Amino acid sequence: MEQPEDGLRVDGAVARGPEIEIVVDGLSVRAFEGESVAAALLANGRRTLRTTARRGEPRGMYCGIGTCFDCVMTIDGRPNVRACQTPVRAGMRVDSQRGDGTWRLEP
């Protein structure tokens, strides 16, 4: 098995969907169709997905099955979306969530 360039992905052992790009906190991030937002961010070296409301402590993926809500992020303007349960799609906008998150109102 060939070692991936970034050292975090296992290429060749798993059939992946097409490569796409998502936008995370304003930066373009490589992802593959079929993986979750949390998996794409972990594969890109990102461990912190949100900070807590009271103390601003970092939180990342914990259970990975949608039970704990530690991985909630703001996805396409909608706060409190579980990143471990949300599949990536091309052009998706993902933002780190601070506290309880805020809704972005469209004009």
Summary of the structure (lengths in Angstrom):
residues: 107
radius of gyration: 14.2
end to end distance: 50.6
largest distance: 50.6
contacts: 286
relative contact order: 0.21
helix: 9%
strand: 30%
